[in-house]
Amino acid sequence: MKIIPKIRFLGSAREVGRAAITVKTEKNQLLLDYGVMLDDEPGFPMHIPPKEVDAIVLTHSHLDHSGGIPLFQLHGKKPVYGTQLTFDLAKPLISDFIRLSSYYLSFEFLELQTMMRNTVHLDFRKEQTIGDMKFQLLNSGHLPGGAQVLIEADGKRIVYTGDYNSTDTQLLAGADRDYGELDAIIIESTYATAVHPDRKELEKEFMEDVKGIVQNGGTVLIPAFSVGRSQEIACVLAANHFEFPVVMDGMAREANRIMMEHSSYMRDPDLFMKAMHSATWVDGWKDRRKMAKRSGAIISPAGMLKGGPAAFYIQRVGKKSKNGVFLVGYQIPGTPGRELIDEGKCVIDGKIQNVKADVKRFDFSSHSGANELRAAVKDLKGNPTVYIVHGEEESCETFAEWIRTEVGLEAVAPKAGEAFTV
């Protein structure tokens, strides 16, 4: 008797982070992502014995999707599929994670090196066969090199979106949604209950505010995630002919170097290269101190002001009312960035002080918002069951209810450990 493909949710079920999903047929099992939850100590998805996994597919480099994959290299070699850019970006991120969290981990740099030796690089839309399954990667629009996974097994067609953005940005083309007829889709829901602003309007407002401060002799600090957001902000400035100094710092510089070797993944490779070449990359503390006094824009990790050079810059930039601190990513509760948004305070010179600079938040999300997610589900072909993951519990349940009521498709917000046949 043939086993119909079975989907099992090991992580990212009713929570954001630690993504891990298996798709199993009679003969084979694919693991889609195996990420970590970054709290005081890292949280892993549910365990799956490595010997039961035939191959792993990594959708993108962020640690909540990639951070646990070295575990599968402890005993024997497991092939890991993804785009070359995903692996080139994942290596420094996982390496940094091991350095900071090694006390809590059962793997070391050796397993990361083994993982990198076992990577199989796939281009978008190139079909790959694992036993009785076929799969291909599709652009996800979320992060350079980021992918969705389209799986065919036992006559069934399944899509896992990973983290995904259907809107074009200055950095990336929106997600490829040409799936054909589907039997199941596993879709993220990070912002299923939030409406993002119109991208063009957002850029216009951002540019007006940045130019306003810099033209008056001020400095704008833009704390941004090192992979993806930093490069997008540089592209936004370049596309809008920002003629003042732009500085890039922190791990963003290493991400820049990697992405410049893979510029074909970008929506407009010429704009991307122009943005990278026109920015000044900080080289050491002497540079850093000098740049903090100069009028212009400083793009620097950490995106939530939790360490990184941004924590240094805010001590200089935050003291003067002519300056600005523009946050361009989500701020997790409890982080310095969230405290800055909510209270207008930050640690300056060793104590919590009011920030005098103009503080604003701009929603440059790399995830689809409620309107885009709803449009994506309405556009689906076939009669697929929709599995909703990678969102807060309320987000997952609300989106599932909307799909059942408004679209008429079966929709499930699975719990960790639950398995479903397609």
C-alpha positions as CSV (number, residue, x, y, z in Angstrom):
1,M,0.0,0.0,0.0
2,K,1.3,3.4,-1.0
3,I,1.9,6.0,1.7
4,I,0.4,9.3,0.6
5,P,2.9,12.2,1.3
6,K,2.8,13.1,4.9
7,I,3.7,16.6,6.2
8,R,4.9,16.9,9.8
9,F,5.5,20.2,11.7
10,L,8.5,20.1,14.0
11,G,8.8,23.8,14.4
12,S,7.4,27.3,13.5
13,A,3.9,25.9,14.4
14,R,2.0,28.8,16.0
15,E,5.3,30.6,16.6
16,V,7.8,32.7,14.7
17,G,11.1,31.0,14.4
18,R,12.8,27.6,14.6
19,A,11.3,26.5,11.2
20,A,11.4,22.7,10.6
21,I,9.0,20.7,8.5
22,T,9.3,17.1,7.0
23,V,7.7,15.7,3.9
24,K,7.6,11.9,3.9
25,T,6.8,9.4,1.2
26,E,6.9,5.6,1.2
27,K,10.7,5.6,0.6
28,N,12.1,9.0,1.4
29,Q,11.9,11.9,3.8
30,L,12.9,15.5,3.1
31,L,13.5,18.0,5.9
32,L,12.7,21.6,5.0
33,D,14.8,24.0,7.2
34,Y,15.9,23.3,10.7
35,G,16.2,26.7,12.5
36,V,16.7,28.0,16.0
37,M,14.8,30.3,18.3
38,L,17.2,33.0,19.6
39,D,16.3,33.6,23.2
40,D,18.7,33.7,26.2
41,E,19.6,30.2,25.2
42,P,18.8,28.8,21.7
43,G,15.6,26.8,21.3
44,F,15.5,24.0,18.7
45,P,12.6,22.4,16.8
46,M,11.4,18.9,17.8
47,H,14.0,16.2,17.4
48,I,14.1,14.0,14.3
49,P,16.8,11.2,14.1
50,P,19.2,12.2,11.3
51,K,19.2,8.6,10.0
52,E,15.5,9.1,9.1
53,V,16.3,12.1,6.9
54,D,17.4,11.6,3.3
55,A,18.2,15.3,2.5
56,I,17.7,18.8,3.9
57,V,16.5,21.8,1.9
58,L,17.4,25.2,3.3
59,T,15.2,28.0,2.1
60,H,17.3,31.0,3.3
61,S,20.2,31.9,5.5
62,H,18.5,33.4,8.6
63,L,19.2,31.5,11.7
64,D,15.6,30.8,12.5
65,H,15.7,28.6,9.4
66,S,19.4,27.5,9.2
67,G,20.8,27.5,12.7
68,G,20.3,23.8,13.6
69,I,21.3,22.2,10.3
70,P,24.9,21.3,11.5
71,L,23.2,18.9,14.0
72,F,22.6,16.6,11.0
73,Q,26.3,16.3,10.3
74,L,27.3,14.9,13.6
75,H,27.2,11.2,12.5
76,G,27.6,10.8,8.7
77,K,26.9,13.2,5.9
78,K,23.6,14.6,4.9
79,P,23.2,16.5,1.6
80,V,21.8,20.1,2.1
81,Y,20.2,21.7,-0.9
82,G,19.8,25.5,-1.5
83,T,21.1,28.3,-3.6
84,Q,24.8,29.1,-3.5
85,L,24.1,32.6,-2.2
86,T,22.0,31.1,0.7
87,F,25.0,28.9,1.8
88,D,27.5,31.7,1.4
89,L,25.4,33.9,3.7
90,A,24.5,31.2,6.1
91,K,28.2,30.3,6.8
92,P,29.1,33.6,8.6
93,L,25.7,33.7,10.4
94,I,25.9,30.1,11.8
95,S,29.6,30.7,12.6
96,D,28.7,33.8,14.6
97,F,25.9,31.8,16.3
98,I,28.3,29.0,17.3
99,R,30.8,31.6,18.7
100,L,28.1,33.3,20.8
101,S,26.1,30.2,21.9
102,S,28.6,27.3,21.9
103,Y,27.9,26.5,25.6
104,Y,24.4,25.4,24.7
105,L,25.1,23.6,21.4
106,S,25.9,20.0,20.7
107,F,27.8,20.9,17.5
108,E,30.9,22.9,16.7
109,F,32.6,24.6,13.8
110,L,33.7,21.2,12.5
111,E,30.0,20.3,11.9
112,L,29.5,23.6,10.1
113,Q,32.5,22.8,7.9
114,T,31.0,19.3,7.2
115,M,27.7,20.9,6.3
116,M,29.3,23.3,3.9
117,R,31.1,20.4,2.2
118,N,27.8,18.6,1.8
119,T,25.9,21.5,0.2
120,V,24.3,21.0,-3.2
121,H,23.8,24.4,-5.0
122,L,20.6,24.7,-7.0
123,D,19.5,27.5,-9.3
124,F,15.8,28.6,-9.2
125,R,13.5,26.3,-11.2
126,K,16.1,23.5,-11.6
127,E,14.4,20.2,-10.8
128,Q,16.1,17.8,-8.4
129,T,15.2,14.2,-7.6
130,I,15.6,12.5,-4.2
131,G,14.3,8.9,-4.4
132,D,10.6,9.0,-5.2
133,M,10.4,12.8,-4.8
134,K,11.1,15.7,-7.1
135,F,11.6,19.3,-6.0
136,Q,12.7,22.7,-7.3
137,L,13.4,26.1,-5.7
138,L,11.5,29.2,-6.6
139,N,12.5,32.8,-5.7
140,S,10.9,33.8,-2.4
141,G,11.5,37.6,-2.6
142,H,12.4,37.6,1.1
143,L,16.2,37.6,1.1
144,P,18.9,37.4,-1.5
145,G,19.1,33.8,-2.6
146,G,16.0,32.9,-0.6
147,A,13.7,30.2,-2.0
148,Q,10.4,28.5,-1.8
149,V,10.2,24.8,-2.3
150,L,7.9,23.1,-4.8
151,I,7.7,19.3,-4.2
152,E,6.1,16.6,-6.3
153,A,5.6,13.2,-4.8
154,D,3.0,10.4,-5.4
155,G,1.2,12.6,-7.9
156,K,0.8,15.4,-5.3
157,R,2.2,18.9,-5.5
158,I,3.2,20.8,-2.4
159,V,4.7,24.3,-1.9
160,Y,6.5,25.5,1.2
161,T,6.9,29.3,0.9
162,G,9.5,29.6,3.7
163,D,9.7,33.4,4.5
164,Y,8.3,35.2,1.6
165,N,7.5,38.6,0.1
166,S,5.4,39.0,-3.0
167,T,6.2,42.8,-3.4
168,D,9.0,44.0,-5.5
169,T,11.6,46.0,-3.5
170,Q,14.7,48.0,-4.7
171,L,16.8,44.9,-3.8
172,L,14.7,41.9,-4.9
173,A,11.9,40.9,-7.3
174,G,8.8,39.7,-5.5
175,A,8.1,36.0,-5.0
176,D,7.6,33.7,-7.9
177,R,4.0,32.5,-7.5
178,D,3.7,30.4,-10.7
179,Y,3.0,27.1,-8.9
180,G,0.5,25.5,-11.2
181,E,-2.2,23.4,-9.5
182,L,-1.4,22.4,-5.9
183,D,-2.6,19.9,-3.4
184,A,-1.1,21.6,-0.3
185,I,0.7,24.8,0.5
186,I,2.6,25.6,3.7
187,I,2.6,29.4,4.0
188,E,4.2,31.8,6.5
189,S,2.0,34.2,8.4
190,T,4.4,36.6,10.3
191,Y,2.3,39.6,9.3
192,A,-1.0,37.9,8.5
193,T,-2.9,40.5,10.7
194,A,-0.8,43.6,9.8
195,V,-1.1,45.8,6.7
196,H,2.2,47.1,5.4
197,P,2.3,50.6,3.9
198,D,2.5,51.1,0.2
199,R,6.2,50.6,-0.7
200,K,6.5,53.6,-3.0
201,E,4.9,55.9,-0.4
202,L,7.1,54.5,2.3
203,E,10.3,55.1,0.3
204,K,9.2,58.6,-0.5
205,E,8.5,59.5,3.2
206,F,11.8,57.8,4.3
207,M,13.9,59.7,1.7
208,E,12.2,63.1,2.6
209,D,13.0,62.5,6.3
210,V,16.6,61.4,5.7
211,K,17.4,64.3,3.3
212,G,15.7,66.7,5.7
213,I,18.1,65.8,8.5
214,V,21.3,65.6,6.4
215,Q,20.6,68.9,4.6
216,N,20.5,70.5,8.0
217,G,23.9,69.1,8.8
218,G,22.7,66.1,10.8
219,T,23.5,62.4,10.8
220,V,21.0,59.7,10.4
221,L,21.7,56.4,12.0
222,I,19.8,53.5,10.3
223,P,20.2,50.3,12.4
224,A,19.6,47.5,10.0
225,F,19.9,43.7,9.8
226,S,23.3,42.8,8.2
227,V,21.9,40.4,5.6
228,G,19.2,41.9,3.3
229,R,17.9,45.0,5.1
230,S,21.2,46.9,5.1
231,Q,21.7,46.3,1.3
232,E,18.1,47.2,0.6
233,I,18.4,50.6,2.4
234,A,21.6,51.3,0.5
235,C,19.7,50.5,-2.8
236,V,16.8,52.8,-1.7
237,L,19.2,55.7,-1.1
238,A,21.0,55.0,-4.5
239,A,17.7,54.7,-6.5
240,N,16.5,58.0,-5.1
241,H,19.8,59.8,-6.0
242,F,20.9,60.5,-2.4
243,E,24.0,62.6,-2.9
244,F,25.3,62.7,0.6
245,P,27.8,60.3,2.3
246,V,26.5,56.8,3.0
247,V,28.4,54.6,5.5
248,M,28.0,50.9,6.0
249,D,29.4,49.0,9.0
250,G,29.4,45.8,11.0
251,M,28.6,42.4,9.5
252,A,26.8,44.2,6.7
253,R,30.2,44.6,5.1
254,E,30.9,40.9,4.9
255,A,27.3,40.3,3.6
256,N,28.0,43.1,0.9
257,R,31.1,41.2,-0.3
258,I,29.2,37.9,-0.6
259,M,26.3,39.5,-2.4
260,M,28.5,41.3,-4.8
261,E,29.7,38.0,-6.0
262,H,26.1,36.9,-6.7
263,S,24.6,40.2,-8.0
264,S,22.4,38.2,-10.5
265,Y,20.1,37.3,-7.6
266,M,19.2,41.0,-7.3
267,R,16.2,42.7,-9.1
268,D,18.5,45.4,-10.6
269,P,22.2,44.2,-10.4
270,D,23.4,47.6,-11.8
271,L,21.6,49.5,-9.0
272,F,22.9,47.1,-6.4
273,M,26.5,47.4,-7.5
274,K,26.2,51.2,-7.7
275,A,24.8,51.3,-4.1
276,M,27.7,49.1,-2.9
277,H,30.4,51.1,-4.7
278,S,29.0,54.5,-3.7
279,A,28.9,53.7,0.1
280,T,31.9,54.0,2.4
281,W,32.7,50.8,4.3
282,V,34.0,51.5,7.7
283,D,37.4,50.0,8.5
284,G,38.0,50.0,12.3
285,W,37.4,52.2,15.2
286,K,39.3,55.3,14.0
287,D,36.9,55.4,10.9
288,R,33.9,54.7,13.1
289,R,34.6,57.7,15.4
290,K,35.2,60.0,12.4
291,M,32.0,58.9,10.6
292,A,29.8,59.4,13.7
293,K,30.7,63.1,13.6
294,R,30.1,63.5,9.8
295,S,26.8,64.6,8.2
296,G,25.3,61.7,6.2
297,A,23.6,58.3,6.6
298,I,25.1,55.4,8.6
299,I,23.7,51.9,7.9
300,S,24.8,49.6,10.6
301,P,23.8,46.4,12.5
302,A,22.5,45.4,14.9
303,G,19.0,46.1,13.5
304,M,17.5,46.2,17.0
305,L,20.5,48.1,18.6
306,K,21.4,44.9,20.5
307,G,25.2,45.2,20.1
308,G,27.1,45.7,16.9
309,P,28.5,49.1,15.9
310,A,25.0,50.6,15.9
311,A,25.2,50.4,19.8
312,F,28.3,52.7,19.5
313,Y,26.8,55.1,16.9
314,I,23.6,55.8,18.9
315,Q,25.7,57.0,21.8
316,R,27.1,59.7,19.5
317,V,24.2,60.3,17.2
318,G,21.5,60.1,19.9
319,K,22.8,63.1,21.9
320,K,21.9,65.8,19.4
321,S,18.4,66.9,18.2
322,K,19.7,67.7,14.7
323,N,20.3,64.0,14.1
324,G,18.0,61.1,13.4
325,V,17.7,57.4,14.4
326,F,15.5,55.6,11.8
327,L,14.6,52.0,12.6
328,V,13.8,50.0,9.5
329,G,13.0,46.5,10.9
330,Y,10.8,44.8,13.4
331,Q,11.8,45.5,17.0
332,I,11.3,42.5,19.4
333,P,9.9,43.5,22.8
334,G,12.8,43.7,25.3
335,T,15.4,44.9,22.8
336,P,17.0,48.3,23.0
337,G,15.4,49.2,19.7
338,R,11.9,48.5,21.0
339,E,12.7,50.5,24.2
340,L,13.8,53.4,22.0
341,I,10.5,53.3,20.0
342,D,8.3,52.9,23.1
343,E,10.1,55.1,25.6
344,G,12.4,57.3,23.6
345,K,15.3,56.1,25.8
346,C,18.6,54.3,25.2
347,V,21.8,53.4,27.0
348,I,24.2,56.4,26.4
349,D,27.5,56.7,28.3
350,G,26.6,53.7,30.5
351,K,23.2,54.9,31.7
352,I,19.7,55.0,30.3
353,Q,19.0,58.5,28.9
354,N,16.4,60.2,26.7
355,V,17.5,60.2,23.1
356,K,17.4,63.8,21.7
357,A,17.7,62.7,18.0
358,D,14.5,62.4,16.0
359,V,13.4,58.7,16.3
360,K,11.2,57.1,13.7
361,R,10.3,53.6,12.5
362,F,9.8,52.7,8.8
363,D,8.2,49.4,8.0
364,F,10.6,48.0,5.3
365,S,9.4,44.5,5.9
366,S,10.8,41.6,3.9
367,H,7.6,39.6,4.6
368,S,4.3,39.8,2.9
369,G,1.7,41.7,4.9
370,A,-2.0,40.8,5.4
371,N,-3.2,42.1,2.0
372,E,-0.4,40.3,0.0
373,L,-0.9,37.0,1.9
374,R,-4.7,37.1,1.2
375,A,-4.1,37.9,-2.4
376,A,-1.6,35.0,-2.7
377,V,-4.2,32.5,-1.3
378,K,-7.0,33.8,-3.5
379,D,-4.7,33.2,-6.5
380,L,-3.9,29.6,-5.8
381,K,-4.8,27.0,-8.4
382,G,-6.3,23.6,-7.7
383,N,-8.0,22.9,-4.4
384,P,-5.0,22.9,-1.9
385,T,-5.2,22.5,1.8
386,V,-3.4,25.6,3.4
387,Y,-1.1,25.0,6.4
388,I,-0.3,28.2,8.2
389,V,3.0,28.5,10.0
390,H,5.6,31.0,11.2
391,G,3.3,33.4,12.9
392,E,2.1,34.1,16.5
393,E,-0.7,31.7,17.5
394,E,-3.4,34.4,17.0
395,S,-2.0,35.3,13.6
396,C,-2.1,31.7,12.4
397,E,-5.6,31.0,13.7
398,T,-7.1,34.3,12.3
399,F,-5.6,33.7,8.9
400,A,-6.8,30.1,8.8
401,E,-10.3,31.2,9.7
402,W,-10.3,33.9,7.0
403,I,-9.2,31.4,4.4
404,R,-12.0,28.9,5.3
405,T,-14.6,31.6,5.4
406,E,-13.6,33.9,2.5
407,V,-11.8,31.6,0.1
408,G,-13.5,28.3,0.9
409,L,-10.3,26.3,1.1
410,E,-9.4,23.9,3.9
411,A,-7.0,25.7,6.2
412,V,-5.1,24.5,9.3
413,A,-2.9,26.2,11.9
414,P,-0.9,23.1,13.0
415,K,0.6,22.5,16.4
416,A,4.2,21.3,16.9
417,G,4.4,17.6,16.3
418,E,1.2,17.3,14.2
419,A,1.3,15.4,11.0
420,F,-1.1,15.5,8.0
421,T,-1.5,13.3,4.9
422,V,-1.8,15.2,1.6
